[in-house]
């Protein structure tokens, strides 16, 4: 079974802090994704990566950056956290470009910025 | 533009009844895949079922089936003999072969009543 692990289920940080959300997958997947989920807005794609050191902006990249130094790990970085970044963050991964493969999700991180 | 529409923000259904969750999609691509995910209150996203655009048969997975009507661009999820554990948020999603992004609908919250 595919395992996508997010480092924290719950996280509380202060405005202005630099925040790191970590995600690790164990299936050698090429693609990894970060979403945020807010009530009434569904899942919105922040960034995704289709290879090591490669990244693409999603629909709402502002205020975020990402890092993919190793294939299994994809980090989401809030450079200077703000209260409007309080949300549920979901990491996902799937295999390569050909065909349509479902994304496998981690358990999510509920991030609160005070 | 590619889009997923779920018109039912919430549904209440009696236990053991069948449930249909609506999903319509919009794409100009000929090759695409449609997915349904379940998100319980604990937050994890669980992949349920997949339908390819060229699949002639409707997909089924246990109590889940996908009512795929290509001409209408609809991909409704049918849950037979609903159970209390089916109470959750359900997301319809689509992926085309042009890239690896998956587009999600805003979700339907399903409540199963005892």
Interface residues (C-beta under 8 A of the other chain):
Chain A: X9 X31 X33 X40 X41 X42 X43 X45 X48 X50 X58 X88 X90 X92 X94 X96 X97 X98 X99 X100 X102 X103 X104 X105 X106 X107 X108 X110
Chain B: X32 X33 X35 X37 X42 X43 X44 X45 X46 X47 X50 X52 X91 X95 X97 X99 X100 X101 X102 X104 X105 X106 X107
